[in-house]
Amino acid sequence: MSEQKVLTMKCHKIAGGKSCGEALISCDDMCFYLVEPRSGVVIEKGHALEGRSIAGKVLIFPSGKGSSVVQADGLYQLKMKGTEPKAIIIQHPDTVLVASAIIMDVPLVDGLPPEFYQAVVSGDELEVDADNSMVTIKKRT
C-alpha cells in the first residue's frame, strides 16, 4: 500500500471555486482555441502539450495567449463539451484568461511560491481551493 505525502500552499484567488484533479504542466502559454473541444486534446503545433488532453486536469502553465475572442470561445467550447480543465494555475495572469475563467466558472489561481513549482509534477493529485486561497499536492511515495 502506498503512502501519501501532502503539501498545502497558499495561493492568490483569481476566479473562485474548488476542484480536484490530476496535475498537467506546460512550460508553454495556453490558447484554449487551439484545443479540440470534443476530446480536450491540444492541437497547437509544437506546443509542449500537443497531442495531450487537458480534459478534467488541473492545468498549470505560465500565462494565456491569444485575443479575447479566441481565448473565451475556446474555453466556452471546452465547457460545453465537458472537456475543460478542472482548475487552472498560472504564473502570470492576463486580462483575457482571467475574464474567460470567471465567465466559464473555472477556478483560477496564481501567486504560488517557487516551492510549489519545484514540488509538483504532472500526474500528482491536486486540490485547488481558490475560495480559501489554498492548493494541496497529494504525492504518492
SULCOR-V919723 format. One record per backbone hydrogen bond with DSSP energy under -1.0 kcal/mol. CO is the residue of the C=O (numbers start at 0). NH is the residue of the N-H. Records with the same first field share a line. If there is no record, write none. Layout:
BEGIN
CO: NH + NH
END
This chain:
BEGIN
2: 140
4: 138
6: 136
8: 134
11: 109
14: 107
16: 129
18: 127
20: 125
21: 57
22: 122
23: 59
29: 64
30: 33
31: 34
33: 42
35: 39
39: 53
40: 35
41: 50
43: 46
46: 49
48: 51
51: 41
53: 56
56: 85 + 86
57: 23
58: 88
59: 25
61: 90 + 91
62: 29
66: 70
67: 71
68: 72
69: 73
70: 74
71: 75
72: 76
73: 77
74: 78
75: 79
76: 80
77: 82
83: 55
86: 58
87: 108
88: 60
93: 97
94: 98
95: 99
96: 100
97: 101
98: 102
99: 103
100: 105
106: 87
107: 13 + 14
108: 89
109: 11
112: 115
113: 117
114: 118
115: 119
120: 123
123: 22
124: 137
125: 20
126: 135
127: 18
128: 133
129: 132
132: 10
133: 128
134: 8
135: 126
136: 6
137: 124
138: 4
END
